[in-house]
Amino acid sequence: MNDEVSLDDVLARPDVWRGSRSAGGSANGFAHAKIPSVPSGFAALDAELPGGGWPRGALTEILLDGTGLGECSLLLPALLQIQQEGRWGMLVAPPHRAHGPAWVSAGVDLAQLAIVSSAQPRDVLWATEQALSNAALGVVLCWATSVDARQLRRLQVAAAGGNSVMFLFRPLRAAQSSSAAPLRLLLSSGERGSLGLKVLKRRGAPCSRTLTLDVPRTKHWRDPHEFEREALVARPPSALPAARSEPSPVLA
């Protein structure tokens, strides 16, 4: 039995990186290393991500305050790519109910999308670990308000044991804490609906600039009554219906 492993196989592992320079002399040549990844759908971001996309078999941590900045729209191209591969996506403990028509409008196949809800943080992390051990699941999005260092290491180990893309959403205050995640991003709102993205941690040289991404979003991605409100604006006052309570927020 031959147990030899080639150097190329070792360097292709998502938990191994090496410093390098591109042909042009820039320090981000590692972004094109042979690391299994899924294109993010944003060229400027892919140029800064090791492997040229979202890493497979590794934990990606996304830090932001609140919801609705366009965080799901940012990950939408990867979800669509995974579904095209015939694999499922899973949302674990999303902060709001998922609005099915908006996801369908964005191209998501709901037949390949699972949603797990739980009020107990321990159950949320357990469900995420189990999802990462299932080869049928290609991308997992998990929202966690409280995760300690030991739990982060467990998630990273679980992610490294498979070929899935793993995203963990955490509050912005977690940026002050250390993390086992090889990739950490900070999201902020930009001008005119754009999304600000700063790479806090990555394999290789640090990234000092903040990226500005134009994240496309469907018109009713956040509010299922958006079209209805637009129609009301065009009606005369006498035709307006009685006021009603605002709809509950949906996953953005």
Buried (B, 14 or more C-beta within 10 A) or exposed (E): EEEEEEEEEEEBBBBEBEEBEEEEEEEBBBBBBEBBBBBBBBEEBBBBBBBBBBBBBBBBBBBBEEBBBBBBBBBBBBBBBBBEEEBBBBBBBBBBEBBEEBBEEBEBBEEBBBBBEEEEBEBBBBBBBBBBEBEEBBBBBBBBEEBEEEBBBBBBBBBBEBBBBBBBBBBEEBBEEEBBBBBBBBBBBBEEEBBBBBBBBBBBBEBEEEBEBEBEBBEBBBBBEBEEEEEEEEEEEEEEEEEEEEEEBBBB
